[in-house]
């Protein structure tokens, strides 16, 4: 069955629904217009149903949120590592000391028991290691700048070809070894 001639009012309805962020199928269901005609009207208006710009903006916002969260986590990890180091370097060390079979009581010691020092030093190392790994996540652009700088340096030294980045090969006279 052929479609009746569509008017400018019909086009305006489609564009108004599109402006309300309705998808193609939503507009078709709501108006009864064909999918092809709705797509044509939107395309002729210089619009599209692609949500890539909104998705890109939402993804960027989430990326920035995660970057801020990582920065907070890194700060907290450094704080914990510093707290533990301060505890290890304090003039006295509070520890649970065995006082009888199956019994312990807190005591202030003028030394850090070896097992406690090992455990706390391991915790410090883990906090620092994980903090550095999280910092590297956000340092990617700097890494590419360094790689670019190294590429330019290698090019100036004649180690690589500028366009391809592949190592240059120099043919030696027959019988000569590098």
N, C-alpha and C positions, 0 to 999 in steps of 0.2 A: 504494500500500500504506500503510495507516494506521500512524502511529508508535505504538509501545507506550507505555503510560502511564509518564511519567518520574517518577523518585523524587527525594527530597531529596538522595540520594547523587549522582544524575546532575547535579543543580544544583551541588552542592559541587565536583564534578570540573570543571565549566565555570568556576566562580568561582576555583578554585585555579589553573587554567591561565591564566585572565585575570590573576591576581595575579603570575604568572610572566612577564607582559608578552607573552603570546602573542596574536597577532591572531585575528580571527574565523575566517578561512580555515584557519589553523593548527589551531585548536581543532576545527573541523569535520572536517578530515582526520584528526586524531589520535583523535577519539571516534566519528566516524560520525554524530553528531547533525546535524540539519538546520541550515542557516544561519539560518533564521527563528527556530528554537527557541533557538539559542545567543544570538542577538541579543536575544530576549525575556528570557531569564534575566539577561543582563548589564544590560539596561535596568531590569528589576524590582529589581535590587540597587542601583540608583542609580548605576551605572557606565556607562562608554561605551568604545568602541574608539578614540575620538578621541585622538590623541597631541599635541594642540595645546599642552597644558601643558608636556609634555617638550620639544616643539619650541621653544616660546617660551623656556623656560629655557636650552636649548642655544644658541639664537640670541642671547639676552642675554649668555651667557657668552662667545660668540665676539665680540660687539660690544665687551665690556669688554676682551677680549684685544687686539683690534685698536686700541682706544683707547690701551692701554698701549704697544703697538708704535709707534703714531704719536707718542706722547709721547717715546719713546726716539729715534725718527728725528729729531724736531724738535730735541732736545738735541744730537744728533750733527751736524746741519746747522749749528746755531749754533756748535758747537765748531769745525767746519771753517772757517766764515766768519771766526771770531775768529783761528784759526791763520793763515789767509791774510793777514788785516789786520795781524797782528803781523809777519809776514814782510815785508809791504810797508813797514811803519814802522820796521823794524830799521835800525841804523846802517849795516850793510853788506847787500848783496844778492848772494847766490850765483847765478851764471848761467853758462850755457855760452856762451863767446865764441868766434867764429871765429878760428882761428889760422893758417889757410892754406886752400888749395883743398880742400874736403870734410873739413876737420878742425875740431874744436872742443875746447876744454879748459875746465874749471871755473875761474872767477875770482870773487873777492869784489870787488864794485863799491861805490862810495859813492853810487850812484844806482840807480834802477830803470829799466831800458830801457823806452821807451814801449810797445812791443809786449807786453812781459811785464806791465806795469802794466794795460794794457787787458784782457789775458786773465785776470789774477788778479782784477781788479775785476769782470769779468763773472761769474766763478765765485762771488764773494761775493754779487753781486746775485741770482744764480740760487738759491744756498743760502737766502738770506734770504726770497726770494719764495716758494719752495716750502715753507719752514718756516711762513710766515704762512698759506699756503693749507691746510696740514695742521692748523694751530691752529684755523682757521675751521670745520673739519669738526666739531670737538667743542664749538664755541661756539654751536651752533644754539639751545639753550634760552635763552641770554642774548639772542639776537636776537629771539626771540618775546616776551620780557619787554619789550624796548625797543619793539617794535611795539605791544604792549599799552599801554605808558606813553604812546606818541605818540597812540594812539587815544583814550585818556582825556583827554589834553591837547587834542586836536582837538575832542572832544565838549564840553569846558568852554568852549572858545573859540567854540563854535557853528558849527564848520566842517563837522561831519558829524552825521548822525542817530545816536543811540546804538544802536538795535537793528540797523540794517542796515549801518552804516558807509559808506553812500552819501553823497556830497556833498549838502548842502542846496541847494535852489534857491529863490531869492527872485524873485517876479515883479515887474518894474518897471512903473510906469504906462505906458500906451500912448504911444509916441513917444519915450520916454526910453531912452537907451543906457547901458550900464554904464560 
